[in-house]
Protein backbone atom coordinates (compact mmCIF):
# COMPACT_ATOMS: atom_id res chain seq x y z
CA UNK A 1 0.00 0.00 0.00
CA UNK A 2 1.19 3.49 -0.79
CA UNK A 3 0.84 5.74 2.19
CA UNK A 4 0.82 9.55 1.97
CA UNK A 5 0.26 10.14 5.68
CA UNK A 6 0.54 8.11 8.87
CA UNK A 7 0.38 9.53 12.39
CA UNK A 8 -0.14 6.17 14.12
CA UNK A 9 -3.85 6.90 14.45
CA UNK A 10 -4.87 7.41 10.82
CA UNK A 11 -3.37 6.43 7.48
CA UNK A 12 -3.95 8.06 4.09
CA UNK A 13 -3.52 5.51 1.32
CA UNK A 14 -3.54 5.99 -2.45
CA UNK A 15 -6.38 4.01 -4.03
CA UNK A 16 -5.27 1.57 -6.71
CA UNK A 17 -8.50 1.71 -8.76
CA UNK A 18 -8.80 5.41 -9.49
CA UNK A 19 -12.25 6.43 -10.73
CA UNK A 20 -11.19 9.86 -12.07
CA UNK A 21 -7.39 9.67 -12.37
CA UNK A 22 -4.43 10.76 -10.19
CA UNK A 23 -4.88 11.59 -6.51
CA UNK A 24 -7.63 9.25 -5.36
CA UNK A 25 -7.03 8.59 -1.65
CA UNK A 26 -8.55 6.71 1.28
CA UNK A 27 -8.54 7.98 4.86
CA UNK A 28 -8.52 5.06 7.31
CA UNK A 29 -8.32 4.96 11.12
CA UNK A 30 -6.08 2.30 12.69
CA UNK A 31 -8.73 1.55 15.32
CA UNK A 32 -11.22 -1.04 14.20
CA UNK A 33 -14.38 1.00 13.82
CA UNK A 34 -16.93 -0.60 11.47
CA UNK A 35 -18.73 2.56 10.36
CA UNK A 36 -19.76 6.11 11.27
CA UNK A 37 -22.52 5.07 13.66
CA UNK A 38 -20.33 4.27 16.66
CA UNK A 39 -18.06 7.36 16.54
CA UNK A 40 -18.00 9.95 19.32
CA UNK A 41 -18.19 13.64 18.40
CA UNK A 42 -14.49 14.06 19.11
CA UNK A 43 -13.59 11.05 16.91
CA UNK A 44 -15.82 12.54 14.19
CA UNK A 45 -13.84 15.78 14.48
CA UNK A 46 -10.48 14.04 14.15
CA UNK A 47 -11.35 11.95 11.13
CA UNK A 48 -13.30 14.61 9.20
CA UNK A 49 -10.63 17.22 9.83
CA UNK A 50 -8.06 14.89 8.28
CA UNK A 51 -10.43 14.16 5.36
CA UNK A 52 -10.72 17.95 4.84
CA UNK A 53 -6.92 18.30 4.88
CA UNK A 54 -6.56 15.47 2.37
CA UNK A 55 -9.29 16.94 0.15
CA UNK A 56 -7.61 20.38 0.13
CA UNK A 57 -4.24 18.67 -0.42
CA UNK A 58 -5.50 16.72 -3.42
CA UNK A 59 -6.96 19.88 -4.94
CA UNK A 60 -3.59 21.62 -4.63
CA UNK A 61 -1.28 18.69 -5.50
CA UNK A 62 -3.13 17.38 -8.57
CA UNK A 63 -4.62 19.13 -11.55
CA UNK A 64 -8.26 19.06 -10.37
CA UNK A 65 -10.94 21.59 -9.41
CA UNK A 66 -12.61 19.77 -6.54
CA UNK A 67 -13.23 16.53 -4.68
CA UNK A 68 -16.10 14.22 -3.80
CA UNK A 69 -15.95 12.62 -0.35
CA UNK A 70 -17.80 9.29 -0.02
CA UNK A 71 -18.29 7.10 3.05
CA UNK A 72 -20.45 3.97 3.17
CA UNK A 73 -22.24 2.48 6.18
CA UNK A 74 -23.43 -1.11 5.81
CA UNK A 75 -24.60 -2.96 2.74
CA UNK A 76 -24.66 -2.68 -0.19
CA UNK A 77 -22.29 0.33 -0.32
CA UNK A 78 -19.71 -0.93 2.17
CA UNK A 79 -17.62 -3.92 1.12
CA UNK A 80 -14.90 -3.61 3.80
CA UNK A 81 -16.42 -3.37 7.29
CA UNK A 82 -13.77 -0.97 8.60
CA UNK A 83 -14.50 2.77 8.48
CA UNK A 84 -12.88 4.53 5.52
CA UNK A 85 -13.47 7.72 3.58
CA UNK A 86 -12.91 7.88 -0.18
CA UNK A 87 -11.59 11.24 -1.38
CA UNK A 88 -12.13 11.37 -5.15
CA UNK A 89 -10.40 14.10 -7.20
CA UNK A 90 -12.88 15.85 -9.51
CA UNK A 91 -12.51 17.80 -12.74
CA UNK A 92 -14.90 18.88 -15.51
CA UNK A 93 -15.52 15.92 -17.82
CA UNK A 94 -14.25 13.27 -15.37
CA UNK A 95 -17.31 11.06 -16.03
CA UNK A 96 -17.71 10.37 -12.32
CA UNK A 97 -19.41 8.24 -10.97
CA UNK A 98 -18.02 5.19 -12.68
CA UNK A 99 -16.07 2.15 -11.62
CA UNK A 100 -12.52 1.78 -12.92
CA UNK A 101 -11.40 -1.71 -13.84
CA UNK A 102 -7.72 -0.93 -14.47
CA UNK A 103 -5.40 -0.96 -11.44
CA UNK A 104 -2.76 1.78 -11.23
CA UNK A 105 0.91 0.67 -11.22
CA UNK A 106 3.15 0.73 -8.13
CA UNK A 107 5.41 3.27 -9.80
CA UNK A 108 2.54 5.71 -10.40
CA UNK A 109 1.07 5.19 -6.91
CA UNK A 110 4.49 5.81 -5.30
CA UNK A 111 4.81 9.08 -7.24
CA UNK A 112 1.27 10.15 -6.24
CA UNK A 113 1.73 9.35 -2.56
CA UNK A 114 5.00 11.31 -2.48
CA UNK A 115 3.26 14.27 -4.10
CA UNK A 116 0.32 14.16 -1.67
CA UNK A 117 2.68 13.63 1.31
CA UNK A 118 4.58 16.76 0.29
CA UNK A 119 1.48 19.01 0.43
CA UNK A 120 0.32 17.35 3.66
CA UNK A 121 3.70 18.11 5.23
CA UNK A 122 4.00 14.41 5.96
CA UNK A 123 7.27 12.49 6.15
CA UNK A 124 5.81 9.35 4.58
CA UNK A 125 4.81 8.94 0.95
CA UNK A 126 6.36 5.50 0.91
CA UNK A 127 5.04 1.96 0.61
CA UNK A 128 4.15 0.34 3.91
CA UNK B 1 -38.60 22.38 2.59
CA UNK B 2 -39.34 19.44 4.85
CA UNK B 3 -37.22 19.53 7.92
CA UNK B 4 -36.63 16.50 10.16
CA UNK B 5 -34.28 18.27 12.59
CA UNK B 6 -33.40 21.86 13.43
CA UNK B 7 -31.33 22.96 16.42
CA UNK B 8 -30.68 26.48 15.14
CA UNK B 9 -27.18 25.47 14.05
CA UNK B 10 -27.92 22.62 11.64
CA UNK B 11 -30.97 21.54 9.67
CA UNK B 12 -31.77 18.08 8.31
CA UNK B 13 -33.93 18.37 5.20
CA UNK B 14 -35.59 15.65 3.15
CA UNK B 15 -34.25 15.65 -0.42
CA UNK B 16 -36.91 16.01 -3.09
CA UNK B 17 -35.06 14.03 -5.79
CA UNK B 18 -34.48 10.72 -4.07
CA UNK B 19 -31.89 8.54 -5.82
CA UNK B 20 -32.82 5.30 -4.02
CA UNK B 21 -36.28 5.92 -2.54
CA UNK B 22 -37.60 7.01 0.89
CA UNK B 23 -35.33 8.60 3.49
CA UNK B 24 -32.83 10.59 1.44
CA UNK B 25 -31.74 13.53 3.62
CA UNK B 26 -29.38 16.51 3.55
CA UNK B 27 -27.46 17.80 6.58
CA UNK B 28 -26.87 21.54 6.26
CA UNK B 29 -25.26 24.03 8.67
CA UNK B 30 -26.94 27.43 9.03
CA UNK B 31 -23.55 29.20 8.95
CA UNK B 32 -22.40 30.00 5.47
CA UNK B 33 -19.47 27.64 5.02
CA UNK B 34 -18.67 26.92 1.36
CA UNK B 35 -17.06 23.49 1.80
CA UNK B 36 -15.10 21.18 4.09
CA UNK B 37 -11.78 22.97 3.64
CA UNK B 38 -12.40 25.85 6.04
CA UNK B 39 -13.85 23.84 8.95
CA UNK B 40 -12.12 23.62 12.34
CA UNK B 41 -11.73 20.22 13.99
CA UNK B 42 -14.52 21.01 16.42
CA UNK B 43 -16.87 22.09 13.60
CA UNK B 44 -15.96 18.85 11.79
CA UNK B 45 -16.94 16.94 14.93
CA UNK B 46 -20.31 18.66 15.23
CA UNK B 47 -21.37 18.19 11.63
CA UNK B 48 -20.11 14.62 11.17
CA UNK B 49 -21.63 13.51 14.47
CA UNK B 50 -25.00 14.78 13.25
CA UNK B 51 -24.47 13.06 9.88
CA UNK B 52 -23.78 9.82 11.77
CA UNK B 53 -26.98 10.27 13.82
CA UNK B 54 -28.99 10.91 10.65
CA UNK B 55 -27.40 7.91 8.90
CA UNK B 56 -28.25 5.60 11.82
CA UNK B 57 -31.72 7.18 12.00
CA UNK B 58 -32.41 6.54 8.32
CA UNK B 59 -31.29 2.92 8.69
CA UNK B 60 -33.73 2.40 11.54
CA UNK B 61 -36.67 4.50 10.24
CA UNK B 62 -36.76 3.25 6.66
CA UNK B 63 -36.56 -0.23 5.19
CA UNK B 64 -32.88 -0.10 4.18
CA UNK B 65 -29.65 -1.91 5.09
CA UNK B 66 -27.18 0.98 4.95
CA UNK B 67 -26.35 4.48 3.79
CA UNK B 68 -23.89 6.26 1.54
CA UNK B 69 -22.69 9.66 2.75
CA UNK B 70 -21.54 12.07 0.00
CA UNK B 71 -20.06 15.55 0.30
CA UNK B 72 -18.71 17.61 -2.61
CA UNK B 73 -16.02 20.29 -2.50
CA UNK B 74 -15.81 22.57 -5.53
CA UNK B 75 -16.59 21.86 -9.15
CA UNK B 76 -17.88 19.80 -10.83
CA UNK B 77 -19.44 17.87 -7.92
CA UNK B 78 -20.70 20.84 -5.94
CA UNK B 79 -23.56 22.85 -7.47
CA UNK B 80 -24.58 24.79 -4.35
CA UNK B 81 -21.58 26.49 -2.72
CA UNK B 82 -22.82 25.97 0.84
CA UNK B 83 -21.56 22.94 2.76
CA UNK B 84 -24.03 20.05 2.79
CA UNK B 85 -23.86 16.29 3.28
CA UNK B 86 -26.08 13.92 1.33
CA UNK B 87 -27.18 10.87 3.30
CA UNK B 88 -28.47 8.31 0.78
CA UNK B 89 -30.44 5.28 2.03
CA UNK B 90 -29.07 2.05 0.52
CA UNK B 91 -30.54 -1.39 -0.11
CA UNK B 92 -29.60 -4.37 -2.27
CA UNK B 93 -30.69 -3.69 -5.86
CA UNK B 94 -31.11 0.09 -5.39
CA UNK B 95 -29.19 0.79 -8.63
CA UNK B 96 -27.21 3.57 -6.94
CA UNK B 97 -25.49 5.73 -8.21
CA UNK B 98 -28.04 7.21 -10.53
CA UNK B 99 -29.78 10.54 -10.87
CA UNK B 100 -33.52 10.66 -10.23
CA UNK B 101 -35.58 12.93 -12.45
CA UNK B 102 -38.89 12.61 -10.63
CA UNK B 103 -39.48 14.95 -7.67
CA UNK B 104 -41.16 13.49 -4.59
CA UNK B 105 -44.52 14.99 -3.54
CA UNK B 106 -45.01 17.29 -0.53
CA UNK B 107 -47.28 14.74 1.09
CA UNK B 108 -44.64 12.00 0.89
CA UNK B 109 -41.82 14.31 2.05
CA UNK B 110 -43.89 15.45 5.03
CA UNK B 111 -44.50 11.83 6.02
CA UNK B 112 -40.79 10.98 5.66
CA UNK B 113 -39.58 13.99 7.65
CA UNK B 114 -42.02 13.14 10.47
CA UNK B 115 -40.74 9.57 10.50
CA UNK B 116 -37.08 10.64 10.56
CA UNK B 117 -37.80 13.34 13.19
CA UNK B 118 -39.35 10.66 15.42
CA UNK B 119 -36.21 8.49 15.44
CA UNK B 120 -33.97 11.56 15.87
CA UNK B 121 -36.03 12.59 18.91
CA UNK B 122 -36.62 15.92 17.18
CA UNK B 123 -39.69 18.08 17.65
CA UNK B 124 -39.75 19.23 14.03
CA UNK B 125 -40.66 17.08 11.05
CA UNK B 126 -42.68 19.91 9.58
CA UNK B 127 -42.31 22.22 6.56
CA UNK B 128 -40.24 25.36 7.18
Interface residues (C-beta under 8 A of the other chain):
Chain A: X36 X37 X39 X40 X41 X42 X43 X44 X45 X46 X47 X48 X49 X51 X52 X55 X56 X59 X65 X66 X67 X68 X69 X70 X71 X72 X73 X74 X75 X76 X77 X78 X90 X91 X92 X93 X94 X96 X97
Chain B: X36 X37 X39 X40 X41 X42 X43 X44 X45 X46 X47 X48 X49 X51 X52 X55 X56 X59 X65 X66 X67 X68 X69 X70 X71 X72 X73 X74 X75 X76 X77 X78 X90 X91 X92 X94 X96 X97
